[in-house]
Amino acid sequence: MRDPNVFNIKRCLPRMSWSLDNLYSVWARAFVTQQHVSFSRTNRTLFQQRWTAKALIRAYHGDFIPEKTFKRWYLPATLPDVRPRLQMKNNTSMVLDEFAGRTEQLERAERRKKEEDEKGLAPVGSLMMAEVERRIDVFIFRCCFASSVYEARRLVIHGHVLLNGKLHSDANTRLAPGDMVSVNPAEIRFLQEPKPPKESESDESNNEPPVKVQAAASKTPDGLTPFHLPSYASPFIFLPAYAEVSFQTCSAVYVRHPTARPGYSEIPIPYDADGEIVRLAWEWYAKRRPRTRSKRQLERLPEGRDRQIGGV
């Protein structure tokens, strides 16, 4: 972890964590006037607005990745355009399909246009962080095997994670579709019964018997995994669509890469996936995208499962 004070109350930067401090940061960014970011009425320059939006996005998506490394290896080669397209009176492709009698293509185009008119364009700006979501430590956190991405990194580095049945200790690895990640159940904290509080000195002085604390969910039906979740974890517990998770075996399969469609983005993000923060961050990186990578640079590319199985 690069920042020793990631849950700074003054900055209120949302992170990948279930902690109470992070819950406060998310709440403050959404509702508190002093922390809520709105660029519609501001005296900041366009450069300052873009930098602030980039800082908010990066604080949540891979704050442990250096900025230079992120721009060189984690940004897509071509950033999708998030700017709204101009509404044309006559769509040329639809006119040609109608003239040529291609009814199937015409119906498909009409359905797509109707969906875009109802829900808007797909929030493709959030796909900037698709490569970060492929990281094995981030994937473990998304599958709810760790209460924070920092704990997930510790599990990987300390040798408690298997990748396709083999011990794997590189937290920088990016998964390919079909990869299976398994975590040692003995190292998952909320699968263990919480320890009872220690006896205080006052109890010892009064010679009173200690009170027995019953752990939550200590009795579960047969075949179900007992969970002892920490407080304030429920707002963060969800499973992404690109992960197939089995809590009985403490394993998950990376099914496919995350994507986006009109009105919906599979990239978990604490902000509006098509809002001004994502758009300004996209503008920041669109002007600072890395140059074309040479063959020598590609040889130093961090480990990616796609290259090992013959992909790009």
Secondary structure, DSSP 8 states (H G I E B T S, - for coil): ---TTTT-TTT----SB--HHHHHHHHHHHH-TTT----SS----HHHHHHHHHHHHHHHS-TTS-HHHIIIIIS-SS----S-----SS-HHHHHHHHHT-HHHHHHHHHHHHHHHHH-S--GGGGGGHHHHTBHHHHHHHTTSSSBHHHHHHHHHTT-EEETTEE---TT-B--TT-EEEE-GGG-GGGS--------HHHHHHT--------TT-S--TTS------TT-GGG----TTEEEETTTTEEEE-S---EETTEESS--SS-TTSHHHHHHHHHHHHS------HHHHHT---BHHHHTT--
